Amino acid sequence: MTPYRPGRDHVAARPSWRCRACSAPWPCQPAKLHLLDLYADDRLGLMVDLGVTMAAALPDLPRDENLLNRFVRWARPPRRRVDS
């Protein structure tokens, strides 16, 4: 578990794209929770914002094959179960 440092924002440090507060790859868990809360009524807006952020990270992290999962896929809404 990454250490939490109270009083510091969980924002990305460029060009490493690690969290300034906890040093985890950004978006770290606290950043994800904050973003989900911030965009609670606008999941599409969250996905667009994350896509733009991922595009900004591409020049700094060109060899990271997991960028889509790291920046965007975690925020997809859960799939709805279809009862038969």
OpenMM code with the backbone's topology and positions (N, CA, C; nanometers):
from openmm import Vec3, app, unit

residues = "MET THR PRO TYR ARG PRO GLY ARG ASP HIS VAL ALA ALA ARG PRO SER TRP ARG CYS ARG ALA CYS SER ALA PRO TRP PRO CYS GLN PRO ALA LYS LEU HIS LEU LEU ASP LEU TYR ALA ASP ASP ARG LEU GLY LEU MET VAL ASP LEU GLY VAL THR MET ALA ALA ALA LEU PRO ASP LEU PRO ARG ASP GLU ASN LEU LEU ASN ARG PHE VAL ARG TRP ALA ARG PRO PRO ARG ARG ARG VAL ASP SER".split()
positions = [
    Vec3(0.0847, -0.1181, 0.0000),
    Vec3(0.0000, 0.0000, 0.0000),
    Vec3(0.0890, 0.1240, 0.0000),
    Vec3(0.0512, 0.2210, -0.0815),
    Vec3(0.1298, 0.3432, -0.0887),
    Vec3(0.0989, 0.4329, 0.0306),
    Vec3(0.2016, 0.4975, 0.0849),
    Vec3(0.1783, 0.5837, 0.2007),
    Vec3(0.0985, 0.7072, 0.1626),
    Vec3(0.0144, 0.7503, 0.2523),
    Vec3(-0.0650, 0.8714, 0.2310),
    Vec3(-0.0017, 0.9848, 0.3088),
    Vec3(0.0165, 1.0956, 0.2435),
    Vec3(0.0740, 1.2135, 0.3079),
    Vec3(-0.0339, 1.3203, 0.3165),
    Vec3(-0.0934, 1.3377, 0.4338),
    Vec3(-0.2032, 1.4341, 0.4488),
    Vec3(-0.1626, 1.5744, 0.4050),
    Vec3(-0.2594, 1.6454, 0.3491),
    Vec3(-0.2365, 1.7840, 0.3134),
    Vec3(-0.1749, 1.8055, 0.1769),
    Vec3(-0.1498, 1.6983, 0.1046),
    Vec3(-0.0912, 1.7134, -0.0281),
    Vec3(-0.1874, 1.6591, -0.1318),
    Vec3(-0.1980, 1.7288, -0.2414),
    Vec3(-0.2858, 1.6850, -0.3490),
    Vec3(-0.2232, 1.5681, -0.4238),
    Vec3(-0.3070, 1.4778, -0.4662),
    Vec3(-0.2625, 1.3626, -0.5441),
    Vec3(-0.2711, 1.3993, -0.6916),
    Vec3(-0.1699, 1.4717, -0.7381),
    Vec3(-0.1628, 1.5169, -0.8767),
    Vec3(-0.0375, 1.4596, -0.9414),
    Vec3(-0.0386, 1.4548, -1.0736),
    Vec3(0.0729, 1.3964, -1.1473),
    Vec3(0.1922, 1.4905, -1.1520),
    Vec3(0.3096, 1.4324, -1.1327),
    Vec3(0.4354, 1.5046, -1.1510),
    Vec3(0.4885, 1.4667, -1.2890),
    Vec3(0.5097, 1.5664, -1.3718),
    Vec3(0.5616, 1.5387, -1.5052),
    Vec3(0.7122, 1.5572, -1.5056),
    Vec3(0.7872, 1.4810, -1.5778),
    Vec3(0.7491, 1.3863, -1.6815),
    Vec3(0.7334, 1.2419, -1.6331),
    Vec3(0.7459, 1.2165, -1.5046),
    Vec3(0.7382, 1.0776, -1.4562),
    Vec3(0.5956, 1.0245, -1.4500),
    Vec3(0.4974, 1.1147, -1.4393),
    Vec3(0.3562, 1.0783, -1.4234),
    Vec3(0.3365, 0.9903, -1.3008),
    Vec3(0.4082, 1.0257, -1.1934),
    Vec3(0.3876, 0.9630, -1.0636),
    Vec3(0.3216, 1.0672, -0.9743),
    Vec3(0.2483, 1.0214, -0.8755),
    Vec3(0.1759, 1.1114, -0.7867),
    Vec3(0.2730, 1.1917, -0.7008),
    Vec3(0.2495, 1.3215, -0.6905),
    Vec3(0.3347, 1.4070, -0.6066),
    Vec3(0.3196, 1.3757, -0.4583),
    Vec3(0.2038, 1.3253, -0.4176),
    Vec3(0.1786, 1.3004, -0.2756),
    Vec3(0.2259, 1.1633, -0.2298),
    Vec3(0.2018, 1.0596, -0.3106),
    Vec3(0.2313, 0.9232, -0.2636),
    Vec3(0.3286, 0.8481, -0.3532),
    Vec3(0.3718, 0.9073, -0.4615),
    Vec3(0.4700, 0.8502, -0.5546),
    Vec3(0.4211, 0.7290, -0.6331),
    Vec3(0.2944, 0.6953, -0.6242),
    Vec3(0.2398, 0.5847, -0.7028),
    Vec3(0.2196, 0.6317, -0.8467),
    Vec3(0.2148, 0.5389, -0.9422),
    Vec3(0.1816, 0.5802, -1.0783),
    Vec3(0.0472, 0.6537, -1.0783),
    Vec3(0.0440, 0.7685, -1.1454),
    Vec3(-0.0779, 0.8480, -1.1478),
    Vec3(-0.1681, 0.8020, -1.2607),
    Vec3(-0.2975, 0.7936, -1.2428),
    Vec3(-0.3724, 0.8309, -1.1235),
    Vec3(-0.3642, 0.7231, -1.0153),
    Vec3(-0.3230, 0.7639, -0.8980),
    Vec3(-0.3159, 0.6746, -0.7825),
    Vec3(-0.4579, 0.6523, -0.7294),
    Vec3(-0.4714, 0.5645, -0.6331),
    Vec3(-0.6053, 0.5342, -0.5811),
    Vec3(-0.6763, 0.6575, -0.5238),
    Vec3(-0.6095, 0.7407, -0.4419),
    Vec3(-0.6783, 0.8613, -0.3940),
    Vec3(-0.7186, 0.9555, -0.5080),
    Vec3(-0.6361, 0.9668, -0.6118),
    Vec3(-0.6720, 1.0517, -0.7263),
    Vec3(-0.7928, 0.9946, -0.7993),
    Vec3(-0.7966, 0.8633, -0.8154),
    Vec3(-0.9113, 0.7994, -0.8809),
    Vec3(-1.0396, 0.8261, -0.8032),
    Vec3(-1.0332, 0.8107, -0.6715),
    Vec3(-1.1520, 0.8359, -0.5894),
    Vec3(-1.1968, 0.9810, -0.6007),
    Vec3(-1.1007, 1.0727, -0.6003),
    Vec3(-1.1333, 1.2149, -0.6139),
    Vec3(-1.1973, 1.2428, -0.7504),
    Vec3(-1.1406, 1.1863, -0.8558),
    Vec3(-1.1953, 1.2080, -0.9900),
    Vec3(-1.3356, 1.1495, -1.0033),
    Vec3(-1.3572, 1.0305, -0.9483),
    Vec3(-1.4911, 0.9709, -0.9531),
    Vec3(-1.5921, 1.0583, -0.8795),
    Vec3(-1.5506, 1.1164, -0.7682),
    Vec3(-1.6386, 1.2057, -0.6929),
    Vec3(-1.6630, 1.3356, -0.7707),
    Vec3(-1.5571, 1.3910, -0.8262),
    Vec3(-1.5659, 1.5165, -0.9004),
    Vec3(-1.6574, 1.5040, -1.0224),
    Vec3(-1.6509, 1.3902, -1.0888),
    Vec3(-1.7306, 1.3666, -1.2094),
    Vec3(-1.8462, 1.2700, -1.1826),
    Vec3(-1.8983, 1.2687, -1.0629),
    Vec3(-2.0021, 1.1722, -1.0245),
    Vec3(-2.1216, 1.1729, -1.1187),
    Vec3(-2.1583, 1.2886, -1.1693),
    Vec3(-2.2743, 1.2991, -1.2582),
    Vec3(-2.2353, 1.3183, -1.4043),
    Vec3(-2.1080, 1.2951, -1.4363),
    Vec3(-2.0618, 1.3175, -1.5732),
    Vec3(-1.9516, 1.2178, -1.6091),
    Vec3(-1.9883, 1.0906, -1.6186),
    Vec3(-1.8884, 0.9873, -1.6484),
    Vec3(-1.8248, 1.0106, -1.7854),
    Vec3(-1.9021, 1.0557, -1.8828),
    Vec3(-1.8459, 1.0840, -2.0148),
    Vec3(-1.7403, 1.1937, -2.0056),
    Vec3(-1.7680, 1.2982, -1.9284),
    Vec3(-1.6702, 1.4048, -1.9080),
    Vec3(-1.5426, 1.3524, -1.8450),
    Vec3(-1.5566, 1.2612, -1.7492),
    Vec3(-1.4394, 1.2001, -1.6857),
    Vec3(-1.3579, 1.1235, -1.7888),
    Vec3(-1.4244, 1.0449, -1.8723),
    Vec3(-1.3538, 0.9656, -1.9726),
    Vec3(-1.2810, 1.0564, -2.0728),
    Vec3(-1.3444, 1.1655, -2.1121),
    Vec3(-1.2806, 1.2605, -2.2041),
    Vec3(-1.1586, 1.3232, -2.1372),
    Vec3(-1.1728, 1.3686, -2.0131),
    Vec3(-1.0624, 1.4297, -1.9399),
    Vec3(-0.9461, 1.3316, -1.9260),
    Vec3(-0.9768, 1.2068, -1.8934),
    Vec3(-0.8712, 1.1064, -1.8786),
    Vec3(-0.8033, 1.0770, -2.0124),
    Vec3(-0.8805, 1.0754, -2.1206),
    Vec3(-0.8215, 1.0543, -2.2529),
    Vec3(-0.7271, 1.1669, -2.2920),
    Vec3(-0.7662, 1.2897, -2.2628),
    Vec3(-0.6805, 1.4051, -2.2911),
    Vec3(-0.5537, 1.3982, -2.2057),
    Vec3(-0.5686, 1.3586, -2.0800),
    Vec3(-0.4527, 1.3461, -1.9913),
    Vec3(-0.3596, 1.2361, -2.0406),
    Vec3(-0.4161, 1.1238, -2.0860),
    Vec3(-0.3342, 1.0159, -2.1399),
    Vec3(-0.2573, 1.0636, -2.2631),
    Vec3(-0.3221, 1.1406, -2.3491),
    Vec3(-0.2547, 1.1943, -2.4678),
    Vec3(-0.1383, 1.2846, -2.4279),
    Vec3(-0.1551, 1.3610, -2.3209),
    Vec3(-0.0466, 1.4468, -2.2724),
    Vec3(0.0692, 1.3640, -2.2178),
    Vec3(0.0395, 1.2457, -2.1640),
    Vec3(0.1429, 1.1597, -2.1063),
    Vec3(0.2197, 1.0802, -2.2116),
    Vec3(0.1621, 1.0622, -2.3295),
    Vec3(0.2254, 0.9793, -2.4328),
    Vec3(0.3701, 1.0179, -2.4648),
    Vec3(0.4026, 1.1457, -2.4832),
    Vec3(0.5423, 1.1792, -2.5130),
    Vec3(0.6382, 1.1439, -2.3989),
    Vec3(0.5895, 1.1466, -2.2760),
    Vec3(0.6747, 1.1178, -2.1606),
    Vec3(0.6842, 0.9682, -2.1309),
    Vec3(0.5838, 0.8918, -2.1719),
    Vec3(0.5784, 0.7487, -2.1412),
    Vec3(0.5554, 0.6668, -2.2687),
    Vec3(0.6400, 0.6832, -2.3721),
    Vec3(0.6117, 0.6190, -2.5010),
    Vec3(0.6205, 0.4672, -2.4991),
    Vec3(0.6909, 0.4108, -2.4053),
    Vec3(0.7080, 0.2653, -2.4033),
    Vec3(0.6127, 0.1954, -2.3074),
    Vec3(0.5259, 0.2688, -2.2454),
    Vec3(0.4309, 0.2090, -2.1508),
    Vec3(0.3105, 0.1558, -2.2278),
    Vec3(0.3020, 0.0244, -2.2395),
    Vec3(0.1934, -0.0382, -2.3156),
    Vec3(0.0631, -0.0447, -2.2367),
    Vec3(0.0664, -0.0037, -2.1125),
    Vec3(-0.0502, -0.0140, -2.0252),
    Vec3(-0.1200, 0.1209, -2.0039),
    Vec3(-0.0887, 0.2197, -2.0844),
    Vec3(-0.1432, 0.3542, -2.0613),
    Vec3(-0.2949, 0.3589, -2.0663),
    Vec3(-0.3560, 0.2877, -2.1586),
    Vec3(-0.5018, 0.2917, -2.1689),
    Vec3(-0.5659, 0.2388, -2.0410),
    Vec3(-0.5149, 0.1287, -1.9884),
    Vec3(-0.5672, 0.0762, -1.8614),
    Vec3(-0.5398, 0.1729, -1.7475),
    Vec3(-0.4182, 0.2242, -1.7438),
    Vec3(-0.3764, 0.3123, -1.6346),
    Vec3(-0.4551, 0.4426, -1.6307),
    Vec3(-0.4768, 0.5036, -1.7457),
    Vec3(-0.5389, 0.6350, -1.7486),
    Vec3(-0.6892, 0.6342, -1.7728),
    Vec3(-0.7420, 0.5366, -1.8449),
    Vec3(-0.8810, 0.5464, -1.8888),
    Vec3(-0.9690, 0.4298, -1.8447),
    Vec3(-0.9273, 0.3080, -1.8725),
    Vec3(-1.0177, 0.1935, -1.8534),
    Vec3(-1.0664, 0.1749, -1.7105),
    Vec3(-0.9897, 0.2146, -1.6126),
    Vec3(-1.0323, 0.1969, -1.4732),
    Vec3(-1.1614, 0.2729, -1.4445),
    Vec3(-1.1889, 0.3764, -1.5230),
    Vec3(-1.3035, 0.4639, -1.4945),
    Vec3(-1.4306, 0.4236, -1.5681),
    Vec3(-1.4238, 0.3177, -1.6465),
    Vec3(-1.5452, 0.2750, -1.7170),
    Vec3(-1.6527, 0.2376, -1.6167),
    Vec3(-1.7763, 0.2690, -1.6491),
    Vec3(-1.8845, 0.2281, -1.5591),
    Vec3(-1.8939, 0.0761, -1.5561),
    Vec3(-1.9365, 0.0203, -1.4445),
    Vec3(-1.9495, -0.1250, -1.4376),
    Vec3(-2.0524, -0.1742, -1.5390),
    Vec3(-2.0276, -0.2921, -1.5917),
    Vec3(-2.1231, -0.3502, -1.6864),
    Vec3(-2.2494, -0.3895, -1.6131),
    Vec3(-2.3588, -0.3662, -1.6796),
    Vec3(-2.4873, -0.4044, -1.6210),
    Vec3(-2.5122, -0.5513, -1.6488),
    Vec3(-2.5593, -0.6185, -1.5491),
    Vec3(-2.5913, -0.7596, -1.5644),
    Vec3(-2.7298, -0.7717, -1.6274),
    Vec3(-2.7383, -0.8558, -1.7272),
    Vec3(-2.8659, -0.8794, -1.7935),
    Vec3(-2.9196, -1.0122, -1.7441),
    Vec3(-3.0327, -1.0070, -1.6768),
    Vec3(-3.0946, -1.1303, -1.6284),
    Vec3(-3.1720, -1.1953, -1.7417),
    Vec3(-3.1601, -1.3278, -1.7496),
    Vec3(-3.2338, -1.3973, -1.8558),
    Vec3(-3.3571, -1.4660, -1.8039),
] * unit.nanometer
topology = app.Topology()
chain = topology.addChain("A")
for resn in residues:
    res = topology.addResidue(resn, chain)
    for name in ("N", "CA", "C"):
        topology.addAtom(name, app.Element.getBySymbol(name[0]), res)
